[in-house]
Amino acid sequence: MTASGALDRMVRLVRDAVPDNVPDDFIVDRFQGVRVRCLADQANLATHSGQTALVTLVSLIARMGVQTDLDVPNVELVGPQPPLRGTRLRQSLMDLGADLVPGSSVTCGAGSPYDLTFVLGDTPVASEGRGWRLTGTGWAGAITSMDRMVPPWNAGDPIGGMTAAALAAPEVFKFVVRSFPLRHPFWKELLAPSQSASWDFEGEGLILPREPVAMDIISAGAITQAALFALFRLPLRLKGRIFDRDIAELSNVNRQMLFRRSDTGPKVNIVAGVAPATSACTPVAEHFDLSGSARHLPLARQVLVGVDDIPARWDVQRAATGWLGVGASSHFEASVSSHDVGQPCAGCLHATVDPLDGDAPIPTVSFVSFWAGLALAVRLLRHLGGKPYGAGSHHLWMAPLRMDQPNAGLWRPVAARSDCPVHCAASARVPNRAGERLSVGTSAA
């Protein structure tokens, strides 16, 4: 097992910006040569939300192969943090780091110079250098310069902690890729550091159900793992099935947040195995499709989908009898949508198939998949809490590289279309234009 094998998908993504004459091994070595310090004191790690911010940040960074050093106390874990093992925060993070990318580690007090520093909340920092503070509330997160005064981390809900970590992690990726020659000058702007960035999922006051939530999950890949990474940290009782026939492989550790390098076997078994005691995920080691999965119908009233294959999304939408959430990503973009009964469906949004799509591994990186999964989880939570997104916000497109920009997250309606491949009820209400037919072109994902 090699670092190149673990980071293959990320190197393919780096190729968007870096010319072909830069060897793959050189890219891997550059990432593994960067050291990031994560700094937090006991007061800012006293809550589950604060600990979740640190765990998410370290996992996203370490999965890029970057060396990560912890300047944090070894406090007791105060809530579930899968896939960590153990009861102490620092020790469990170091254990995780030893089980991700070969040749990379999570250490404590390494003493080596740091390229970047991330500080949690109002933790004092003696030497500044290059870095950011993470701050947030229960449902909102932000990063800002280390010299800014921010409040201590004392939020109740963990969504804001994960949001802040997802804002911070791209800064490490951009720092490394900026050091290479670039294909085009516009990459200098896309890879520029963010001075500050924030995102608010606006879930304050949301009341989650106490009864078990029935749901089905289609795919045990990066996006649905990120969604479950979030949901497993909330006071929810999840009960459902997870469908996927894939087997764990080394390249999964780069972006699949519930995996460790030592995990083997069907992905669904691994994901089900890290669920907290309050939840029950039944693994179904099969690909879901209408023709072969009839015995598993009906699906639950809530369904999460994270498959890359667009026709597979159509099949799930045809089988869905209630609320459906769809997460997708493509290179540096994330897309999340929801579709309830009578609304324009996933086929209306993702109506075309790219003829260039093949079996080649899809370029991706930890934080892009994580943004898609986190936004998908929040969309489900708002649905469960009786505060679903309005018709103008059924689709969210995000650009995780530059969340400091005003158009980094765009809320959009999903329009019904008469040529919907699913033939949903909403599409039947749209007048058919003469000669209209289902086209084959660029995927909307």
C-alpha positions as a Markdown table, in Angstrom:
| # | Residue | x | y | z |
|---|---|---|---|---|
| 1 | Met | 0.0 | 0.0 | 0.0 |
| 2 | Thr | 1.4 | 3.4 | -1.0 |
| 3 | Ala | 0.5 | 7.0 | -0.6 |
| 4 | Ser | 0.1 | 7.3 | -4.4 |
| 5 | Gly | -2.6 | 4.6 | -4.3 |
| 6 | Ala | -4.4 | 6.4 | -1.4 |
| 7 | Leu | -4.3 | 9.8 | -3.0 |
| 8 | Asp | -5.0 | 8.8 | -6.6 |
| 9 | Arg | -8.4 | 10.5 | -6.9 |
| 10 | Met | -7.0 | 13.8 | -5.4 |
| 11 | Val | -4.0 | 13.7 | -7.8 |
| 12 | Arg | -6.4 | 13.4 | -10.7 |
| 13 | Leu | -8.2 | 16.5 | -9.4 |
| 14 | Val | -5.0 | 18.4 | -9.0 |
| 15 | Arg | -4.4 | 17.8 | -12.7 |
| 16 | Asp | -7.2 | 20.2 | -13.4 |
| 17 | Ala | -4.8 | 23.0 | -12.4 |
| 18 | Val | -1.3 | 21.5 | -12.7 |
| 19 | Pro | 0.3 | 20.6 | -16.1 |
| 20 | Asp | 1.0 | 17.0 | -17.1 |
| 21 | Asn | 4.8 | 17.4 | -16.9 |
| 22 | Val | 4.6 | 17.5 | -13.1 |
| 23 | Pro | 4.9 | 13.9 | -12.1 |
| 24 | Asp | 2.3 | 12.3 | -9.9 |
| 25 | Asp | 4.8 | 11.2 | -7.3 |
| 26 | Phe | 6.0 | 14.9 | -7.1 |
| 27 | Ile | 2.5 | 16.0 | -6.3 |
| 28 | Val | 2.1 | 13.3 | -3.6 |
| 29 | Asp | 5.4 | 14.2 | -2.1 |
| 30 | Arg | 4.5 | 17.9 | -1.9 |
| 31 | Phe | 1.3 | 17.2 | -0.1 |
| 32 | Gln | 3.1 | 14.8 | 2.3 |
| 33 | Gly | 5.8 | 17.4 | 2.9 |
| 34 | Val | 3.4 | 20.0 | 4.3 |
| 35 | Arg | 2.8 | 20.2 | 8.0 |
| 36 | Val | -0.3 | 21.7 | 9.6 |
| 37 | Arg | -0.7 | 22.6 | 13.3 |
| 38 | Cys | -4.2 | 22.3 | 14.9 |
| 39 | Leu | -4.4 | 24.3 | 18.2 |
| 40 | Ala | -7.1 | 24.2 | 20.8 |
| 41 | Asp | -7.3 | 24.5 | 24.6 |
| 42 | Gln | -9.5 | 22.6 | 27.1 |
| 43 | Ala | -12.2 | 25.3 | 27.3 |
| 44 | Asn | -12.8 | 25.2 | 23.5 |
| 45 | Leu | -12.9 | 21.4 | 23.5 |
| 46 | Ala | -15.4 | 21.2 | 26.4 |
| 47 | Thr | -18.4 | 20.6 | 24.1 |
| 48 | His | -19.3 | 18.0 | 21.6 |
| 49 | Ser | -19.5 | 20.7 | 18.9 |
| 50 | Gly | -16.0 | 21.9 | 19.6 |
| 51 | Gln | -14.6 | 18.4 | 19.6 |
| 52 | Thr | -16.5 | 17.7 | 16.3 |
| 53 | Ala | -14.9 | 20.8 | 14.7 |
| 54 | Leu | -11.4 | 19.5 | 15.5 |
| 55 | Val | -12.2 | 15.9 | 14.5 |
| 56 | Thr | -13.7 | 17.0 | 11.2 |
| 57 | Leu | -10.8 | 19.3 | 10.4 |
| 58 | Val | -8.1 | 16.8 | 11.3 |
| 59 | Ser | -9.8 | 14.1 | 9.2 |
| 60 | Leu | -10.3 | 16.3 | 6.2 |
| 61 | Ile | -6.7 | 17.5 | 6.3 |
| 62 | Ala | -5.1 | 14.1 | 7.1 |
| 63 | Arg | -7.0 | 12.5 | 4.2 |
| 64 | Met | -5.1 | 14.8 | 1.8 |
| 65 | Gly | -1.9 | 13.2 | 3.0 |
| 66 | Val | -0.8 | 16.3 | 4.8 |
| 67 | Gln | 1.2 | 15.9 | 8.1 |
| 68 | Thr | -0.9 | 17.1 | 11.0 |
| 69 | Asp | 0.3 | 18.0 | 14.4 |
| 70 | Leu | -2.0 | 18.5 | 17.4 |
| 71 | Asp | -1.4 | 21.1 | 20.1 |
| 72 | Val | -4.5 | 20.0 | 22.1 |
| 73 | Pro | -5.1 | 18.4 | 25.5 |
| 74 | Asn | -6.0 | 14.8 | 25.7 |
| 75 | Val | -9.6 | 15.4 | 26.9 |
| 76 | Glu | -12.3 | 12.8 | 27.2 |
| 77 | Leu | -14.6 | 12.4 | 24.3 |
| 78 | Val | -18.1 | 13.8 | 25.2 |
| 79 | Gly | -20.1 | 12.3 | 22.4 |
| 80 | Pro | -19.9 | 9.9 | 19.4 |
| 81 | Gln | -17.1 | 10.6 | 16.9 |
| 82 | Pro | -17.0 | 7.7 | 14.4 |
| 83 | Pro | -14.6 | 6.4 | 13.0 |
| 84 | Leu | -12.5 | 7.3 | 16.1 |
| 85 | Arg | -11.6 | 4.5 | 18.5 |
| 86 | Gly | -11.0 | 5.1 | 22.1 |
| 87 | Thr | -12.2 | 7.5 | 24.7 |
| 88 | Arg | -9.6 | 10.3 | 24.6 |
| 89 | Leu | -9.6 | 12.9 | 21.8 |
| 90 | Arg | -6.0 | 13.5 | 21.1 |
| 91 | Gln | -5.0 | 9.8 | 21.4 |
| 92 | Ser | -7.9 | 8.8 | 19.2 |
| 93 | Leu | -7.0 | 11.3 | 16.5 |
| 94 | Met | -3.4 | 10.1 | 16.4 |
| 95 | Asp | -4.7 | 6.5 | 16.1 |
| 96 | Leu | -6.8 | 7.6 | 13.2 |
| 97 | Gly | -3.9 | 9.4 | 11.5 |
| 98 | Ala | -1.8 | 6.2 | 11.6 |
| 99 | Asp | -4.6 | 4.3 | 9.8 |
| 100 | Leu | -5.2 | 6.6 | 6.8 |
| 101 | Val | -2.7 | 7.6 | 4.1 |
| 102 | Pro | 0.6 | 5.6 | 4.2 |
| 103 | Gly | 3.5 | 7.9 | 5.1 |
| 104 | Ser | 1.3 | 10.5 | 6.7 |
| 105 | Ser | 0.5 | 10.9 | 10.3 |
| 106 | Val | -1.2 | 12.8 | 13.1 |
| 107 | Thr | 1.3 | 13.6 | 15.8 |
| 108 | Cys | 1.5 | 15.6 | 19.0 |
| 109 | Gly | 4.4 | 18.0 | 19.7 |
| 110 | Ala | 6.4 | 17.0 | 16.7 |
| 111 | Gly | 8.5 | 20.2 | 17.0 |
| 112 | Ser | 8.9 | 20.6 | 13.2 |
| 113 | Pro | 8.2 | 23.9 | 11.5 |
| 114 | Tyr | 4.5 | 24.5 | 10.6 |
| 115 | Asp | 3.4 | 25.7 | 7.2 |
| 116 | Leu | -0.2 | 26.5 | 8.4 |
| 117 | Thr | -1.9 | 26.8 | 11.8 |
| 118 | Phe | -5.6 | 26.4 | 12.6 |
| 119 | Val | -6.9 | 27.7 | 16.0 |
| 120 | Leu | -10.2 | 26.6 | 17.5 |
| 121 | Gly | -12.3 | 29.4 | 19.0 |
| 122 | Asp | -10.5 | 31.9 | 21.3 |
| 123 | Thr | -7.6 | 29.6 | 22.1 |
| 124 | Pro | -4.5 | 31.7 | 22.8 |
| 125 | Val | -1.8 | 31.4 | 20.1 |
| 126 | Ala | 1.8 | 32.6 | 20.8 |
| 127 | Ser | 3.2 | 32.8 | 17.3 |
| 128 | Glu | 0.9 | 33.6 | 14.5 |
| 129 | Gly | 2.4 | 32.8 | 11.1 |
| 130 | Arg | 0.0 | 31.8 | 8.4 |
| 131 | Gly | -3.3 | 30.4 | 9.6 |
| 132 | Trp | -6.9 | 30.9 | 10.6 |
| 133 | Arg | -9.3 | 30.7 | 13.6 |
| 134 | Leu | -12.3 | 28.5 | 13.4 |
| 135 | Thr | -15.4 | 29.9 | 15.0 |
| 136 | Gly | -19.1 | 29.1 | 14.9 |
| 137 | Thr | -22.5 | 28.5 | 16.4 |
| 138 | Gly | -24.6 | 25.4 | 16.4 |
| 139 | Trp | -25.5 | 25.7 | 12.7 |
| 140 | Ala | -23.1 | 28.2 | 11.3 |
| 141 | Gly | -19.3 | 28.1 | 10.9 |
| 142 | Ala | -16.6 | 30.6 | 9.9 |
| 143 | Ile | -12.9 | 31.0 | 9.5 |
| 144 | Thr | -11.1 | 34.3 | 10.1 |
| 145 | Ser | -7.5 | 35.6 | 10.6 |
| 146 | Met | -5.7 | 34.5 | 13.8 |
| 147 | Asp | -5.4 | 38.0 | 15.1 |
| 148 | Arg | -9.2 | 38.5 | 15.2 |
| 149 | Met | -11.0 | 38.3 | 18.5 |
| 150 | Val | -13.7 | 35.6 | 18.4 |
| 151 | Pro | -15.8 | 34.0 | 21.1 |
| 152 | Pro | -15.0 | 30.7 | 22.8 |
| 153 | Trp | -16.4 | 27.5 | 21.2 |
| 154 | Asn | -19.5 | 26.8 | 23.3 |
| 155 | Ala | -22.2 | 25.8 | 20.7 |
| 156 | Gly | -24.7 | 23.1 | 21.5 |
| 157 | Asp | -25.2 | 21.5 | 18.0 |
| 158 | Pro | -22.3 | 20.1 | 16.0 |
| 159 | Ile | -23.3 | 21.3 | 12.5 |
| 160 | Gly | -21.5 | 24.6 | 12.9 |
| 161 | Gly | -18.3 | 22.8 | 13.9 |
| 162 | Met | -18.3 | 20.7 | 10.8 |
| 163 | Thr | -19.1 | 23.7 | 8.7 |
| 164 | Ala | -16.1 | 25.6 | 10.0 |
| 165 | Ala | -13.8 | 22.6 | 9.4 |
| 166 | Ala | -15.2 | 22.4 | 5.8 |
| 167 | Leu | -14.3 | 26.0 | 5.3 |
| 168 | Ala | -10.8 | 25.6 | 6.7 |
| 169 | Ala | -9.7 | 22.4 | 4.9 |
| 170 | Pro | -9.6 | 23.8 | 1.3 |
| 171 | Glu | -7.0 | 26.4 | 2.5 |
| 172 | Val | -4.6 | 23.5 | 3.0 |
| 173 | Phe | -5.3 | 22.2 | -0.5 |
| 174 | Lys | -4.9 | 25.6 | -2.1 |
| 175 | Phe | -1.7 | 26.3 | -0.2 |
| 176 | Val | -0.1 | 23.1 | -1.7 |
| 177 | Val | -1.4 | 23.4 | -5.3 |
| 178 | Arg | -0.3 | 27.1 | -5.5 |
| 179 | Ser | 3.3 | 25.9 | -5.2 |
| 180 | Phe | 3.1 | 24.1 | -8.6 |
| 181 | Pro | 3.2 | 25.6 | -12.0 |
| 182 | Leu | -0.4 | 26.2 | -13.1 |
| 183 | Arg | -2.1 | 25.4 | -16.4 |
| 184 | His | -3.7 | 28.9 | -16.7 |
| 185 | Pro | -3.5 | 32.2 | -14.9 |
| 186 | Phe | -7.1 | 32.0 | -13.7 |
| 187 | Trp | -6.0 | 29.3 | -11.3 |
| 188 | Lys | -4.1 | 31.9 | -9.3 |
| 189 | Glu | -7.4 | 33.5 | -8.4 |
| 190 | Leu | -9.2 | 30.3 | -7.8 |
| 191 | Leu | -6.4 | 29.1 | -5.5 |
| 192 | Ala | -5.9 | 32.3 | -3.6 |
| 193 | Pro | -6.2 | 32.1 | 0.1 |
| 194 | Ser | -9.5 | 33.2 | 1.7 |
| 195 | Gln | -9.0 | 35.9 | 4.3 |
| 196 | Ser | -12.3 | 34.9 | 5.9 |
| 197 | Ala | -15.3 | 32.8 | 5.0 |
| 198 | Ser | -18.6 | 31.8 | 6.6 |
| 199 | Trp | -21.6 | 29.7 | 6.0 |
| 200 | Asp | -24.9 | 29.5 | 7.9 |
| 201 | Phe | -27.2 | 26.5 | 7.5 |
| 202 | Glu | -29.9 | 28.4 | 9.6 |
| 203 | Gly | -31.1 | 25.5 | 11.7 |
| 204 | Glu | -31.2 | 27.3 | 15.1 |
| 205 | Gly | -34.3 | 26.2 | 17.0 |
| 206 | Leu | -34.9 | 23.1 | 14.9 |
| 207 | Ile | -36.6 | 20.4 | 16.9 |
| 208 | Leu | -35.6 | 16.9 | 15.8 |
| 209 | Pro | -37.9 | 13.9 | 16.2 |
| 210 | Arg | -37.4 | 11.7 | 19.2 |
| 211 | Glu | -39.0 | 8.6 | 17.5 |
| 212 | Pro | -36.8 | 6.4 | 15.2 |
| 213 | Val | -36.3 | 7.9 | 11.7 |
| 214 | Ala | -36.9 | 5.4 | 8.9 |
| 215 | Met | -34.6 | 6.0 | 6.0 |
| 216 | Asp | -32.8 | 4.2 | 3.1 |
| 217 | Ile | -29.4 | 5.2 | 1.9 |
| 218 | Ile | -28.4 | 4.5 | -1.7 |
| 219 | Ser | -24.5 | 4.3 | -1.9 |
| 220 | Ala | -21.9 | 3.9 | 0.8 |
| 221 | Gly | -19.6 | 6.3 | -1.0 |
| 222 | Ala | -18.0 | 9.6 | 0.0 |
| 223 | Ile | -21.2 | 11.8 | -0.1 |
| 224 | Thr | -23.5 | 9.5 | 1.9 |
| 225 | Gln | -20.6 | 8.8 | 4.3 |
| 226 | Ala | -20.2 | 12.5 | 4.9 |
| 227 | Ala | -24.0 | 12.8 | 5.5 |
| 228 | Leu | -23.9 | 9.9 | 8.0 |
| 229 | Phe | -20.7 | 11.4 | 9.6 |
| 230 | Ala | -22.9 | 14.4 | 10.4 |
| 231 | Leu | -26.1 | 12.5 | 11.3 |
| 232 | Phe | -24.3 | 10.1 | 13.6 |
| 233 | Arg | -23.2 | 13.1 | 15.7 |
| 234 | Leu | -26.8 | 14.3 | 16.3 |
| 235 | Pro | -29.4 | 13.1 | 18.8 |
| 236 | Leu | -31.2 | 11.1 | 16.2 |
| 237 | Arg | -32.4 | 7.5 | 16.2 |
| 238 | Leu | -31.8 | 6.3 | 12.6 |
| 239 | Lys | -33.2 | 3.0 | 11.4 |
| 240 | Gly | -32.8 | 1.9 | 7.9 |
| 241 | Arg | -30.9 | 0.2 | 5.1 |
| 242 | Ile | -27.8 | 1.1 | 3.2 |
| 243 | Phe | -27.3 | -0.2 | -0.4 |
| 244 | Asp | -24.0 | -0.6 | -2.1 |
| 245 | Arg | -22.1 | -3.5 | -3.7 |
| 246 | Asp | -18.6 | -1.9 | -3.6 |
| 247 | Ile | -15.7 | -3.3 | -1.6 |
| 248 | Ala | -13.4 | -1.0 | 0.4 |
| 249 | Glu | -10.1 | -0.1 | -1.3 |
| 250 | Leu | -7.1 | 2.1 | -0.5 |
| 251 | Ser | -8.2 | 5.1 | -2.5 |
| 252 | Asn | -11.3 | 5.4 | -0.4 |
| 253 | Val | -9.4 | 6.8 | 2.6 |
| 254 | Asn | -8.8 | 10.0 | 0.7 |
| 255 | Arg | -12.4 | 11.2 | 1.0 |
| 256 | Gln | -14.7 | 8.7 | 2.7 |
| 257 | Met | -15.0 | 10.0 | 6.2 |
| 258 | Leu | -16.1 | 6.8 | 8.0 |
| 259 | Phe | -13.3 | 4.6 | 6.5 |
| 260 | Arg | -9.8 | 3.7 | 7.9 |
| 261 | Arg | -7.0 | 2.1 | 5.9 |
| 262 | Ser | -7.3 | -1.1 | 7.8 |
| 263 | Asp | -11.0 | -1.5 | 6.9 |
| 264 | Thr | -11.8 | -4.3 | 4.5 |
| 265 | Gly | -14.8 | -6.0 | 2.9 |
| 266 | Pro | -18.1 | -4.5 | 1.7 |
| 267 | Lys | -18.5 | -0.8 | 2.3 |
| 268 | Val | -22.0 | -1.2 | 3.7 |
| 269 | Asn | -20.7 | -3.4 | 6.5 |
| 270 | Ile | -18.0 | -0.9 | 7.4 |
| 271 | Val | -20.4 | 2.0 | 7.5 |
| 272 | Ala | -23.1 | 0.0 | 9.5 |
| 273 | Gly | -20.4 | -1.1 | 11.9 |
| 274 | Val | -19.5 | 2.5 | 13.0 |
| 275 | Ala | -23.1 | 3.6 | 13.6 |
| 276 | Pro | -23.6 | 4.8 | 17.2 |
| 277 | Ala | -25.7 | 2.6 | 19.5 |
| 278 | Thr | -28.7 | 4.8 | 19.0 |
| 279 | Ser | -28.9 | 4.0 | 15.3 |
| 280 | Ala | -29.3 | 0.8 | 13.3 |
| 281 | Cys | -28.1 | 0.6 | 9.7 |
| 282 | Thr | -28.8 | -2.7 | 8.0 |
| 283 | Pro | -26.2 | -3.3 | 5.2 |
| 284 | Val | -27.5 | -4.5 | 1.8 |
| 285 | Ala | -24.5 | -5.4 | -0.3 |
| 286 | Glu | -26.2 | -4.9 | -3.6 |
| 287 | His | -26.5 | -2.2 | -6.3 |
| 288 | Phe | -30.0 | -0.7 | -6.2 |
| 289 | Asp | -32.0 | -0.8 | -9.4 |
| 290 | Leu | -35.6 | -1.3 | -10.1 |
| 291 | Ser | -35.2 | -4.5 | -12.0 |
| 292 | Gly | -33.1 | -6.3 | -9.5 |
| 293 | Ser | -34.2 | -4.7 | -6.2 |
| 294 | Ala | -38.0 | -5.2 | -6.3 |
| 295 | Arg | -37.9 | -7.4 | -3.2 |
| 296 | His | -36.5 | -4.5 | -1.2 |
| 297 | Leu | -39.5 | -2.2 | -2.0 |
| 298 | Pro | -41.1 | -0.1 | -0.8 |
| 299 | Leu | -38.3 | 2.3 | 0.1 |
| 300 | Ala | -38.5 | 4.3 | 3.3 |
| 301 | Arg | -40.2 | 7.6 | 3.5 |
| 302 | Gln | -36.8 | 9.3 | 3.6 |
| 303 | Val | -34.1 | 8.4 | 1.1 |
| 304 | Leu | -30.6 | 9.7 | 0.7 |
| 305 | Val | -28.8 | 9.2 | -2.6 |
| 306 | Gly | -25.1 | 9.8 | -3.4 |
| 307 | Val | -24.4 | 7.7 | -6.5 |
| 308 | Asp | -22.4 | 9.2 | -9.4 |
| 309 | Asp | -24.5 | 7.3 | -12.0 |
| 310 | Ile | -27.4 | 9.6 | -13.2 |
| 311 | Pro | -29.6 | 6.8 | -14.5 |
| 312 | Ala | -29.3 | 5.2 | -11.1 |
| 313 | Arg | -30.7 | 8.3 | -9.5 |
| 314 | Trp | -33.7 | 8.1 | -11.9 |
| 315 | Asp | -34.3 | 4.5 | -10.7 |
| 316 | Val | -34.3 | 5.6 | -7.1 |
| 317 | Gln | -36.6 | 8.5 | -7.8 |
| 318 | Arg | -39.0 | 6.2 | -9.6 |
| 319 | Ala | -39.0 | 3.9 | -6.5 |
| 320 | Ala | -39.3 | 6.7 | -3.9 |
| 321 | Thr | -42.6 | 7.2 | -2.2 |
| 322 | Gly | -41.7 | 10.2 | 0.0 |
| 323 | Trp | -38.8 | 12.6 | 0.4 |
| 324 | Leu | -35.6 | 12.2 | -1.6 |
| 325 | Gly | -32.3 | 14.0 | -1.0 |
| 326 | Val | -29.6 | 13.8 | -3.7 |
| 327 | Gly | -26.0 | 14.7 | -3.3 |
| 328 | Ala | -23.5 | 15.0 | -6.1 |
| 329 | Ser | -20.1 | 16.4 | -6.8 |
| 330 | Ser | -18.0 | 17.1 | -9.9 |
| 331 | His | -14.3 | 18.2 | -9.6 |
| 332 | Phe | -14.5 | 21.4 | -7.5 |
| 333 | Glu | -18.3 | 21.6 | -7.4 |
| 334 | Ala | -20.9 | 20.2 | -5.0 |
| 335 | Ser | -24.7 | 19.9 | -5.7 |
| 336 | Val | -27.5 | 19.0 | -3.3 |
| 337 | Ser | -31.2 | 18.9 | -3.9 |
| 338 | Ser | -34.4 | 17.6 | -2.4 |
| 339 | His | -37.6 | 16.3 | -4.0 |
| 340 | Asp | -40.8 | 15.6 | -2.1 |
| 341 | Val | -44.1 | 14.1 | -3.4 |
| 342 | Gly | -45.5 | 16.3 | -6.2 |
| 343 | Gln | -42.4 | 18.4 | -6.6 |
| 344 | Pro | -40.1 | 18.4 | -9.6 |
| 345 | Cys | -38.0 | 15.3 | -9.2 |
| 346 | Ala | -34.3 | 14.3 | -9.5 |
| 347 | Gly | -34.9 | 13.4 | -13.1 |
| 348 | Cys | -36.0 | 17.0 | -13.8 |
| 349 | Leu | -32.8 | 18.3 | -12.3 |
| 350 | His | -30.4 | 15.6 | -13.5 |
| 351 | Ala | -32.1 | 14.9 | -16.9 |
| 352 | Thr | -29.1 | 14.2 | -19.1 |
| 353 | Val | -26.2 | 11.8 | -19.2 |
| 354 | Asp | -22.7 | 12.8 | -20.3 |
| 355 | Pro | -21.6 | 10.5 | -23.1 |
| 356 | Leu | -18.0 | 11.1 | -22.0 |
| 357 | Asp | -18.7 | 9.5 | -18.6 |
| 358 | Gly | -16.9 | 6.2 | -18.4 |
| 359 | Asp | -15.3 | 3.8 | -15.9 |
| 360 | Ala | -12.3 | 6.0 | -15.1 |
| 361 | Pro | -12.0 | 7.0 | -11.5 |
| 362 | Ile | -13.6 | 10.4 | -10.8 |
| 363 | Pro | -11.3 | 13.2 | -9.6 |
| 364 | Thr | -12.2 | 14.3 | -6.1 |
| 365 | Val | -10.9 | 15.4 | -2.7 |
| 366 | Ser | -12.1 | 15.1 | 0.8 |
| 367 | Phe | -13.6 | 18.6 | 1.4 |
| 368 | Val | -15.7 | 18.7 | -1.8 |
| 369 | Ser | -17.4 | 15.4 | -1.0 |
| 370 | Phe | -17.8 | 16.5 | 2.6 |
| 371 | Trp | -19.6 | 19.7 | 1.6 |
| 372 | Ala | -22.1 | 17.7 | -0.5 |
| 373 | Gly | -22.7 | 15.2 | 2.3 |
| 374 | Leu | -23.0 | 17.9 | 5.0 |
| 375 | Ala | -25.5 | 19.9 | 3.0 |
| 376 | Leu | -27.4 | 16.7 | 2.2 |
| 377 | Ala | -27.6 | 15.9 | 5.9 |
| 378 | Val | -28.8 | 19.4 | 6.8 |
| 379 | Arg | -31.5 | 19.2 | 4.1 |
| 380 | Leu | -32.8 | 16.0 | 5.7 |
| 381 | Leu | -32.7 | 17.5 | 9.2 |
| 382 | Arg | -34.8 | 20.5 | 8.1 |
| 383 | His | -37.3 | 18.1 | 6.5 |
| 384 | Leu | -37.5 | 16.1 | 9.7 |
| 385 | Gly | -37.8 | 19.2 | 11.8 |
| 386 | Gly | -40.7 | 20.6 | 9.8 |
| 387 | Lys | -38.7 | 23.5 | 8.3 |
| 388 | Pro | -37.9 | 22.3 | 4.7 |
| 389 | Tyr | -36.3 | 24.5 | 2.2 |
| 390 | Gly | -38.7 | 26.6 | 0.1 |
| 391 | Ala | -39.4 | 26.1 | -3.6 |
| 392 | Gly | -36.7 | 28.6 | -4.5 |
| 393 | Ser | -34.1 | 26.6 | -2.6 |
| 394 | His | -34.7 | 23.0 | -3.6 |
| 395 | His | -31.2 | 22.9 | -5.3 |
| 396 | Leu | -27.9 | 24.2 | -3.8 |
| 397 | Trp | -24.8 | 24.5 | -5.9 |
| 398 | Met | -21.5 | 25.2 | -4.1 |
| 399 | Ala | -17.9 | 26.0 | -5.0 |
| 400 | Pro | -15.9 | 24.8 | -2.0 |
| 401 | Leu | -12.6 | 26.3 | -3.2 |
| 402 | Arg | -13.7 | 29.8 | -2.7 |
| 403 | Met | -16.5 | 29.9 | 0.0 |
| 404 | Asp | -15.4 | 33.5 | 0.7 |
| 405 | Gln | -17.0 | 34.7 | -2.6 |
| 406 | Pro | -20.6 | 35.9 | -2.7 |
| 407 | Asn | -21.7 | 33.4 | -5.3 |
| 408 | Ala | -20.0 | 30.4 | -3.7 |
| 409 | Gly | -23.3 | 29.0 | -2.8 |
| 410 | Leu | -26.3 | 29.4 | -5.1 |
| 411 | Trp | -29.8 | 28.5 | -4.1 |
| 412 | Arg | -32.0 | 27.5 | -7.1 |
| 413 | Pro | -35.5 | 26.2 | -7.8 |
| 414 | Val | -35.9 | 22.8 | -9.6 |
| 415 | Ala | -38.0 | 23.3 | -12.7 |
| 416 | Ala | -40.3 | 20.6 | -13.9 |
| 417 | Arg | -39.6 | 19.6 | -17.4 |
| 418 | Ser | -41.9 | 17.8 | -19.9 |
| 419 | Asp | -39.0 | 15.5 | -21.0 |
| 420 | Cys | -38.3 | 14.3 | -17.5 |
| 421 | Pro | -36.8 | 10.8 | -17.8 |
| 422 | Val | -38.6 | 9.7 | -14.6 |
| 423 | His | -42.0 | 11.0 | -16.0 |
| 424 | Cys | -42.8 | 12.4 | -12.5 |
| 425 | Ala | -46.2 | 14.0 | -11.7 |
| 426 | Ala | -44.7 | 17.5 | -11.8 |
| 427 | Ser | -43.4 | 17.0 | -15.4 |
| 428 | Ala | -46.8 | 15.8 | -16.5 |
| 429 | Arg | -48.2 | 19.3 | -15.8 |
| 430 | Val | -45.7 | 21.0 | -18.1 |
| 431 | Pro | -46.9 | 21.5 | -21.7 |
| 432 | Asn | -44.9 | 19.4 | -24.1 |
| 433 | Arg | -43.0 | 21.5 | -26.7 |
| 434 | Ala | -43.2 | 20.2 | -30.3 |
| 435 | Gly | -40.3 | 17.9 | -31.1 |
| 436 | Glu | -39.0 | 17.9 | -27.5 |
| 437 | Arg | -37.1 | 14.7 | -26.5 |
| 438 | Leu | -34.7 | 13.6 | -23.9 |
| 439 | Ser | -31.3 | 14.9 | -24.8 |
| 440 | Val | -27.8 | 13.5 | -24.0 |
| 441 | Gly | -25.3 | 16.1 | -22.9 |
| 442 | Thr | -23.5 | 17.5 | -19.9 |
| 443 | Ser | -24.5 | 16.1 | -16.5 |
| 444 | Ala | -26.2 | 18.6 | -14.1 |
| 445 | Ala | -24.3 | 17.0 | -11.3 |
